[in-house]
Amino acid sequence: MVALDVNDRWNNPCIEYVVGDITDVDAVRKACQGMDCVWHNAAAVGPFHPLDLYDKVNHLGTINVINACKEAGVPKIVMSSSPSTRFDGSDVDGLTEDEMPSLPMPSYLQAYAASKAAGEKACTDACCDELMTVAIAPHQVYGPRDNLFLPNLLEAGASGLLRVFSSARTGHGMNRVCFTHVDNYCHALIIGEQALYRDSPALGKFYIVTDGDTHPKKEGYAHFWKVLDHIMMEMGFPSLFAKFKLPDWLLMPVAYICQAITWITGKQLKLNPFNVRVLTMHRWFKIGAAERDLHFAPIVTFDNGIEDTCEWFREHWLKDYKLRNPQNSEHWFTGIAKQSQRKIDIQAESSRKVDRGEKSSSDSTELSAKQKKKNTPRKRTKSATRKKSKPSPKYRRSTTLVDNLRDTDFADGTKPALRPRSRRSRNRN
């Protein structure tokens, strides 16, 4: 496996790393040469990036991937997409992919969603016999090493100022949301490649994958603020439900003021209209299509995933937070989590280098030099643990285009695994 990333801090002996930017046509072209499958996971994610970066990375970057694959004769692309590409502001209460709006939509809730939708449509439209594609979307990804979702909310909780965002429409803090553990996300991407073969029902399709019926509610969801409250208490913070709730009719005007302040000053504030909306709406999906066409089933249960996530954040995030903030003086309202800001800074600087005409990638001879040193090219599969599935030809090489959202350990087999029993029961419904 070869991984192209803007970050140079990775270290796994099973993977050859190439530093480069998805906005750099030459870097993407080199990474795709001789490959049999590309997993396109690179993205500018969340509402805090510079606005111009979204289209550069999520839309134009995807076009770079498609063109590079066509030039190199790569037969498969598995794209990581997002359900937010179908959000129109209304509640998503147990919908299937076919019941959601089709692309392109007239408008989107946020620039991330608009650019991601444009990239996804370009990828699925490119699907043909010579280049088979599929888009797979997790929702509310969580797990160890998360740099976006939990750190920002935990910092707000640590300050003691975070409150439940309440809307009468969704039961005053009882909005229904589905989650996807990072290992279930990776599992879906890997089996997505296995579903790309001639006349497959998955060709050119969009699928949502979540923790499914392992959620507290077997229909496939949990109550968002109850889950977050549980995680807060696992960190030793007071319960959110012991405090007064903030109504959306109050939050939304304040959020627009914060958005204006960010626009004028350039200082990122955690509160914005997009966050208020997504934190008060129903956001859960039925995953029957992925179960049917991809043979997807979670390999990590929701209970085990939350337990492992809490353990990791107690051991790593909480210790670090207390060391750099012993008086709890950091204000949750201004600025975003340092992990999130570091990710944004790395991506933005890399893109600026490309705009300036600087080489984004590491020495272009790095990959070939490694191969020459070994005398004969070593055959590689996409994961050290995966076996070949019958519909797929024998693969020699693959490329993964990634971002630095989290250090992901792939935990996957070739077919849906039996779901492990929860190690302990939790009341998180």
N, C-alpha and C positions, 0 to 999 in steps of 0.2 A: 504494500500500500504506500502511496505517496500522498502527503498532506501539504496543501498550499495554504499558507496563513500569513497574515500581517504580523503575527507575533512570533518571536524567535525563542520562546522559553520552553517549548515542548521537549520532552525526552522520553521516547518509548523505543526500545530496540527493534520492535517489529515494524516500525514505520520510518520511512524516509521523509524528512521535513524539508520543504522548500519555502523560504520566506518570500512572499509576494503579495500583491494586491489584486483583488478581483476587477478593479477598474483599469488595471494595466493589461492591455490586450496581449502584449508579448509574454508576460508572465503566465497568463492563463493558457495561452497557446502552448507554451513549453510544458506546462504541468499536464496537459491533456495528451501529449504525444505518446503513442503506444499503449494507451489505456483501453480497457474494455468496459469500464463503467465509471461515471462521475457522480458522486454524491454532492449536490450543490447545497451546502448548509450556510454559506457565507451570507451575512445580512447585517444591516444597521437596524437594531431592534429597540423598541420602546419609544417614548415620546420626548426624549431629551437630547437627541442628536441635532447638529446643525441641519437646517432644512434641506440644503442642497445635497447633503450626503445621502439622503434616502434614495433619491432617483439615481444617483451615480452608482450606488452599491446594489440596491435591490432590483432596479429595472435594467439600467444599462449594463450593470455587471452580469446579470443573467443573460442578456443578449451576447455578451462576450463569451460566456460559457457555451451557449448554443452554437455560435459560429466556430469556436475552437473545436468543439466536438465534431461538427460537420467536416471541418478541414482535416482533422486527424482520423476520421472514420470511426470515432467512438460510437458504439451502437446503443448505449443506454445512459440516461440521466435520471437520477432520483432526486427530485427537488424538495427541500424542506420549505413548506409554505406556512400559512397562518389562517385560522378561522376568522381573524379580524378583517380579512379581505372581503368577507360577506356581511360585516356588521353595518347596519344602516341606522343604528340608534335605538331600534326597538328591541325588546327582550327576545332572547333566543332560549326558548323553554322546551328543550327536548326535541329539537328539529334534526332531520337528516340532511345530508348534503343537497339532495334534490329539492328539499323544501326551502332552502335558503336562496337568496338572490343569485342570479348568474352574473358572470363577469362579461364586460365591464359594468360597474354600477355608476349611476349618475353622480354620486358623491360618496365620500368616505369620512369616517370620524376623525382620521388623523393621517398625516403625511406618510407615516410608516405603512399603514394599510393600503393607501393608494399606490405607493411604489411597489409594494409586495404583490398586489393584485396585477399590476402591469407586468411584472416579471413572471408571475405564475402563468398568466394567459399566454405570454410569448413562449414559455416552455411547453405547455400542453398543446398549443397550436402547432408547434414544431414536430409533434409526434408523427412518425411515419415508419415504414418498414426498415429504413436505414438508420433511424434514430428514434428509439422507443423511449417515451418519457412518462413519468407519473409524478404527481405532487402529493406530498403527505404532510399533514398539519397536526402538530400536537396542540394542546390548549393548556394554558397556565402551567407551564413547565416548572417543576420543582425538583429538588434533590441536593445532595452534597455539592459544594463548590458553586452554588448559584451566585451569580454576580449582579443580578438585576431585580428579580421579584422580591425575595425575602430581605436582603440587606436594607433596602430603603424603608420597608415597612417596619422592620425590627428597630432601626434607628429611631423611627418615629415613636414606636412603643417604648423604647428605653428612656426617652425623654419624659414619659408620663403624660404627654399631651395628645397622643393619638386617641381618637374616638371612633366608634362605629359610625359609618356613613349610613344614614337611615333614609329610606324612601317608603312612603305608604304603599306605593305600587308593588313593592317586592317584600312586604311584610316587616318593614322597619328593621333591617339588618339580617333578614333571613333569605337573601337572594341566593338562588341555586346556581352552583358553578361546578364544572367538572375540571379535574386536574390530570396531568400526565407526568408520571415520574420519568426522569431523564433516561433510565434504562429501558422503559417501555417505548419511549421516543426512538432511541437508537435501534431497538429491536424492530420497530415498524419500518425504519429506513432500510434495514438490511433485508427484511423479507419483501420489501417493496421491489428491490432489484430482482428477486426470484419470480415476481409476478410479471416481469417484462419479457414476454415471449410472443411469437406470432399468434394473432387472434385472441390474445388475453383480454378479459373484460376490464383490466386495469389500465389499458393503453390510453394515454391522454386524459386520465381521470384525476379528480381531486378527492382525497380521503382525509377524514378527521380520525385521530387515534387518541384515546384517553385511558385512564385506569379502569374504565368500563364498570362492570357490576361488582368490582371490588370496593367501590366507594361505599360510604356508610348507607346511602340509599341505593338499593340494588338497581333502580332504574338507570343509574349512572351519574349521580351527582352527590355533592355535599353542600352544606350551607357555608358560604365563604367565610363570613365573620366568625362562625363557630370554630372553623379550622384554624383561622389566624389567631383567635383567642387561645386555643389550645397550645399553639406554638409559642405564643407570648408567655404563657404560664410555665411552659417547659424551660424557658430561658430565665425564669424567676421573676418575671414582671407581673404586675397586678392584672386581673381580668379586665378586659375591655368592657364586658357587660356589667361591671360594677360601677361604671361611670355613665354620665348622661350621653345620649346619642346626638350626633349632628345631623339635622335634617337637610335633604338635598336642596330644598328651596332656599336655604341659607348658604350652603356650600357653593352652589353654582355661580352666583354673582361674585363671591369672593374669588373663585377660581378664575373668572374672566379678568378680574383686577390683577391677579398674580400673573396671568398670561401677558397682560399688557406691560407689567413691570419687567418681566423677562425679555420681552421684545425691545423695550427702551434701554434697559441697562445691560442685557446680556447675562445677567445673573440667573441661574436656573433655580426655580422654586418647585418644590415637590407637588404643590397643588396646582392642577390645571383642569380645564373642563373635561378633557378626555379621561383623566383618572377618576374624576367624580362620577362620570357616566358609567365606566366599566366596573367601578366598585359598588354600584348600586343596582346594576341590572342583572337579570338572569342570563347565564352564559353556560348552557350545557347542551350536549349533543348526543344523539344516538349513533352508535358506531357499527351498526349492522352491516353497512357496506364494506367496511374494512375487514370485518369478521368473515364475510362471505367471499370477497374477491382476493384479499391478501392473506386470508386465514390467520388474521391477527387475534391474539389474546394476550393480556398483560402477563409479563413474566415477573413483575413485582406488584404485590398487592398494595392498595392504598395505605392500609395500616402499617405495613412494614416500611413502605416508602417514607411516610411521615416520621416514623420512629427513627429510621436511619438519618433522615434529614435533621431532626432535632439533635441527635447525638453529635453529628458533624458540626452543627452551628454552635452547640455548647462548647465543644472542644476547640474550635478554631475561631469562629466569628466573635463569640462572646468574650473570650480571653483577649483578643486583639482590641475589641471595642473598649474594654475596661482599662487596658494599658494606655491607650492613646486618649482616653476621655474619662479619667478617674472621678472628676466632679460632675460628670454627665452634663457638661456645659455646651456641647454641640447642639445647636437648635435644629430640630427636625424639619422646620418649615423652609429654611434656606439651604440651598445646595443639595446635592444628591450623594448617595453613598460613595465612598472613595473607590470601591471596586467598580461601580458603574461608571464613574467619571474617568477612571483609568482606561476602561474599555473604549469609551467614546473618544478620548484623547488619542489613543493608539490608532483607531480607525480613521479619525479625521486627519491626523498628521500624515498617515500613509497615503491617503487620497490626495492631499495637498502636494506631496512629492511627485505623484503621477502628473498632476496638473502642471507642475513646474518642469516636467520633462525629465525628472530624475528617475533613475532605475529603482523600482520598488522591490525587485527580487534580489535574493542573494546571488552570488556568482553563478552565472548560467551554466557553468561547467560542473557545478557541484554534484548534480545527479549522475551525469555520465562518468565523472571521475570515480564515484563510488562503485559504479558497475564495472569499470575497467580494473579497479583494484581487486575485484572478486574474480576477474578473468572471464567467467561465464555468468550471464545474467541468471539470478535466482528466481524461480517461479514463485509468485506471490498470490495469495488470495486476499479478499477484502478484509478478513479478520482471521486471526490465528486460530480461532475456535470453530469457524463455520465449515460445514461440509457442503459439497455441491448438491444442488437440487436437480432433479431430472430435467425440468424444462430448460435449464440454463446450460449454455456451453461451458467448456472448461476455460476458466479465466486465468490470465497470467498477471495482469496488473490492473490497478484501479487508482483513481484519484479522488480524494476528498477535499473539497473546498470548504474550509471551516471559518468560524469566527472565534473570538476569545471570550465568549460568554461564560464558559465554565470549562474546567478540566474534566473531560468526560471519559469515564471508564466504560467501555462497551461490555455489557453483560448480555450475551445473546447466544441462542442456539439456532439451528436451522429451521425449526418448526415451533409452534406455540408450546411453551412449557407448561407443566402442571402448576397451578398457582399455589405458592406456599401458604401455609396457614399463618394467620397473624400471630405474632409472638405474644401479644397481650391485647385484650379488648379495650377499646377506647370509646368514649362518648363524644363523638365529633359530628353529630348529624345536624 
